């Protein structure tokens, strides 16, 4: 199994346990490495730490719950692993630029934090001119992180993940 498939299984595990406890040891087993190696590899290929990614995804999910339901903010905070409303409110405000109560208002736009997936690419599969130039600058074969954000290329990922 290649590293992209394993990393996507880790991301699926995170998504499935978003409202519960995410055990990094379990995630590392899915990847076939230690927790330290998983965190290092994830940071390398996504340009964000695993903890930051989980926090961002949890706050994005909490924002969707706030917008879609009439549940109390404290219950949503507890659901996504925050022990106090103050800590949740600070983290939510940092990510979305408004308090959870303000987010509940109609018409507010919240900052999305999409799930990422890892996919191999070939030179023929690159249709964006800038991406093609970046790809040529980095290596003959590369990988990218697919999300609604910048594309990050890595060189010799098989050696890095091994």
Residue pairs with C-beta under 8 A, 6 or more apart in sequence:
2 120
3 31
3 41
3 118
3 157
3 158
3 161
4 118
4 119
4 120
4 143
6 30
6 31
6 32
7 31
7 41
7 42
7 45
7 118
8 117
8 118
9 30
9 31
10 27
10 30
10 31
10 38
10 42
11 115
11 116
11 117
11 118
13 22
13 26
13 27
13 30
14 22
14 27
14 53
14 54
14 57
15 57
15 115
17 23
18 57
18 58
18 61
18 80
19 61
19 79
19 80
21 81
22 54
24 35
24 38
24 39
24 50
25 35
27 35
27 38
27 50
28 34
28 35
28 37
28 38
31 37
31 38
31 41
33 41
38 50
39 49
39 50
39 51
41 160
41 161
42 48
42 49
42 50
42 53
43 49
43 50
44 154
44 160
45 118
45 143
45 145
45 152
45 154
45 157
46 53
46 116
46 145
46 152
47 145
47 150
47 152
48 56
53 116
55 91
55 95
56 95
56 113
57 113
57 115
58 80
58 81
59 80
59 91
59 92
59 95
59 96
59 113
60 95
60 110
60 111
60 112
60 113
60 114
61 80
62 76
62 77
62 79
62 80
62 88
62 92
62 100
63 92
63 96
63 103
63 110
65 71
65 76
65 79
66 73
66 76
66 100
66 103
66 104
67 103
67 104
67 108
67 110
69 76
73 85
73 88
73 89
73 100
73 101
74 85
74 88
76 88
76 100
77 84
77 85
77 87
77 88
77 89
77 100
80 88
82 88
82 91
88 100
89 99
89 100
92 98
92 99
92 100
92 103
93 99
95 111
95 113
96 103
96 110
96 111
97 111
98 108
98 110
102 108
103 110
112 148
114 147
114 148
114 149
115 147
116 145
116 146
116 147
117 145
117 146
117 147
118 143
118 145
118 146
119 143
119 144
119 146
120 143
121 135
121 142
121 143
121 144
122 141
123 132
123 135
123 140
123 141
126 132
126 135
131 144
131 151
134 151
134 153
135 142
135 153
138 153
138 154
138 155
139 153
139 155
139 156
142 153
142 154
142 155
142 157
143 153
143 154
143 157
144 151
144 152
144 153
145 151
145 152
154 160
